Amino acid sequence: MALIIMDECIACDACREECPNTAIEEGDPIYIIDPDRCTECVGHYEEPQCVEVCPVDCIILDPDNEETMEELKFKYEQLMEEEI
């Protein structure tokens, strides 16, 4: 699953800098996560870094974007190929 930022977001900017896939953007009024770029940090870290740093715990799994571990790994590989 990709992650989603809930309405409790305080737009503190902590999560955006931690995302290795640049999947988090400033929205109005809350930040948003691009589900096409979010791999839940698979390929980079053991745990999603945005969840780790969020001071209000408003980042959860997005029930509308369910993905298996294999799909997340594939997405990670595709994103890495884009960078080459």
N, C-alpha and C positions, 0 to 999 in steps of 0.2 A: 504494500500500500504506500501511496505517497502520503505525506503529512499535510495537515491543514491547520491554519491559525484561526483560533476562535475569536469571537467578539471581545473577549476580555483583554486582548492585546493592548498594551499601553504605548506601542510604537517607540520602544526604547532603543531600537537598532542593534541590540545585542545579538540577535539570531542571524541577521543578514551577513555580518562579517565572518561568522563561523561556518557558513555553508560552503563546502568545497565544490559544489556544482553550480554556484551562483543561481540557485533556484528561488531565492527569496528576494522580493522586490517591495519597495515602499508603496503602499496603497493608500487609499483615502477612505476611512480614517485608520485602518489597520494594515499591517503588512500581509502580503499574500505569498503563497508558495506555488510555483509552476509545477504541476504534477508531471509534466513531460521531462523535467530536469531533476526532480526529487528522487533519489535512490535510497532515502533514509540513511544516507552515508555509507551504504554498502559499497565496498571497494576502497573506502577511505578509513573508516573508523568502525569500532564495535557497536557504538551507540550513536543515534542521531545527535549531532552536536547542537543543533538549534534547541532541541528539547533539554539538553544538559544546561544550557545557559539562560533559558527563559526564566525571568524572575517571577512571573505570574502563572507559570504552568498552563499556558493556553494553547500549546501545540500538541495535537493528537493525530492518530491515524485517521485518514480520510476514508470513510466508508464507501464513498463513490468512486474510489480509485484503488480497488483491491489488486494486489500483485503478489505473486509468489517470490520466493528468494531467487529463483532462477530468472524470473522476469526482471527483478531489480538488478541482478548481476549483468544481464544482457544490456539493460538501459545504461548502466555504468560503462560498459565496454563501448557502446555506441557514442556516449558523450566523450570518452577519451579519444576515440578516432576523430571526432570533430576538431579536437584541439591540435591534432597533428597537421 
